[in-house]
């Protein structure tokens, strides 16, 4: 019997061994979700922190991220980062120096991603999509420092999920207003003007500069409702 099949009129060969490997990948994906759900559900409330992997400890973004994470940790929030260098390292370092858990969601990449030593809880992922679910599912807030494509990816993810009602609304804070203002202007002048998003969508995030202001904004948001999701929000998060 042939060990390959033909798919479609072009006669493209599909190797049976490759098909088998792809089918079995589902179990690896399931394992990532199960471990993430079991371990992260125990550390609420938490705040997910994002930013560039390419900043050194003497960079202002690193220093602000470290201070912000320490303040959040002392205030009772577990701090979740991507587990790598730069802003991710700063977030884990600040959280470790505070009172609450420092969590890293690590992923193996060809460059940039090396695990930082400040993680008290470390999870490892092969797939970006399962990792991104973990950033969102248990977060009470997102704090986003200057970064590159990966940071924009995470920012777009949470804004899309909130905008479409696929997750609960949470504070999304962009730190360093000078860095983000150009993007905000573009969103308003291009996306809003073209009708691709509503003007009200610009209220899904807040621009801030100081670490304490970020912590205060999160507490202000939850002042009259508590950090735990409502029953309706729990149902939404089950389908995230």
HUCOR-V186946 format. One record per pair of residues at least 24 apart in sequence whose C-alpha atoms are under 6 Angstrom apart, sorted by the first residue. I is the first residue (numbers start at 1). GAP is how many residues later the second one is. Records with the same first field share a line. If there is no record, write none. Layout:
I: GAP + GAP
//
This chain:
45: 32
46: 31 + 32 + 33 + 93 + 94
47: 32 + 92 + 93 + 94 + 95
48: 31 + 32 + 33 + 94
49: 32 + 93 + 94 + 95
50: 94 + 95
51: 36 + 93 + 94 + 95 + 96 + 100
52: 34 + 35 + 95
53: 32 + 33 + 34
54: 32
55: 31
56: 30
62: 25 + 28
65: 25 + 26
66: 24 + 25 + 28
68: 143
69: 25 + 26
70: 24 + 25 + 28
73: 25 + 26 + 27
74: 24 + 25
76: 24
79: 24
80: 24
82: 24
83: 32 + 33
84: 29 + 30 + 31 + 32
85: 31
89: 27
92: 26 + 27
93: 25
140: 30
141: 29 + 30 + 31
142: 30
143: 30
144: 30 + 31
145: 30
167: 69 + 70
168: 65
172: 33
173: 32 + 33 + 34
174: 32 + 33
175: 33 + 34
176: 33
177: 30 + 31
//
